[in-house]
Amino acid sequence: MRSTKTIHVISAHAEGEVGDVIVGGVTPPPGDTIWEQSRWIARDNTLRNFVLNEPRGGVFRHVNLLVPPKHSEADAAFIIMEPEHTPPMSGSNSICVSTVLLDSGILPMQEPVTNLTLEAPGGLVRVRAECRDGKAERIFVQNVPSFADKLDAKLEVEGLGTLTVDTAYGGDSFVIVDAAAMGFSLKPDEAHDIARLGVRITNAANEALGFSHPENPDWRHFSFCLFAGQIERTPEGLRAGAAVAIQPGKVDRSPTGTALSARMAVLHARGVMGLDDQLTAVSVIGSTFTGRILGTTAVGDRAAVIPEISGRAWITGTHQHMLDPSDPWPEGYRLTDTWGAR
Ligand SMILES: O=C(O)[C@H]1NCC[C@@H]1O
């Protein structure tokens, strides 16, 4: 056996969505901030290609690189690599990272509750982990400030006509459509159509509506389309289905923490959700994230909420990814049969 790299990974999933964590074998990328380091990773692409492309990865995979924190309050920092983007924040990935840090012993666990501060590229996130018998059973993440952008905007999508959409930011940028109006009941057998339509809607929103983050001039696009289920009021609080189409065309298996944060910002802006409510989002595989609004704030000139999301994650294995110097595909490959719903 010979290898010019050995990258140590602990694999995990949060409520169904893969969020692997690189725990060793990669030196921290250059940059004065975690955001700058994440821009370097996005530009360079070597690590992204190595771990996300086949034969080591695939379109379903997200990979997080642990790096030394820059902020004095942070216990750990991570850079998120998704199929097409290297985003500011991610709900499922932050839950996987927290679980891997605690369950594998990288950071000490205190039962019944461990409090951590993590530094994501988009800012500091406070984590509360409910822990028992050496397992982080539920992770609560105080997400970055989230805001509604455009409400009831008209969006022309070729072949679909004019849609009424909301746009919002919840650690990543969303165009939000009503699932029922698009003919979806958010069941697993709709996944292919949700992925395909979601990509078309996201692309149309990027052309016609555009997104900009008041404090992060680098984040200038919509990443995702959320198909939002109808809100039901139950004795446990608000509940709604959620399916997010991720570029280049797949559906999040988890209920998407950034989408839940974005949706709570929209519901707060509309006066539907207050600080006493909680909203449980249900994914296409029936998994859930629960969210609350902890308070209000501002992002630049936008009214914003401070969301908290919670969910569970489990470790699925460990990997040591290697590169034989004679391998003709050191950065792997991606093909359109699986890379993007057509
Ligand atoms: O939970 C989330 O926010 C995410 N899941 C995969 C894509 C998004 O980052």
The ligand as a Tripos MOL2 file, in Angstrom:
@<TRIPOS>MOLECULE
LIG
    9     9     1     0     0
SMALL
NO_CHARGES

@<TRIPOS>ATOM
      1 O1        -29.5750   21.2660    7.3490 O.co2     1 LIG1
      2 C1        -29.0860   22.0460    6.5240 C.2       1 LIG1
      3 O2        -29.0930   23.2640    6.6990 O.co2     1 LIG1
      4 C2        -28.4660   21.4730    5.3150 C.3       1 LIG1
      5 N1        -28.5990   20.0920    5.0130 N.3       1 LIG1
      6 C3        -27.8350   19.8530    3.7920 C.3       1 LIG1
      7 C4        -27.8450   21.1570    3.0890 C.3       1 LIG1
      8 C5        -28.0350   22.2270    4.1410 C.3       1 LIG1
      9 O3        -26.8170   22.8540    4.4220 O.3       1 LIG1
@<TRIPOS>BOND
     1     1     2 2
     2     2     3 1
     3     2     4 1
     4     4     5 1
     5     4     8 1
     6     5     6 1
     7     6     7 1
     8     7     8 1
     9     8     9 1
@<TRIPOS>SUBSTRUCTURE
     1 LIG1         1 GROUP 0 **** ****
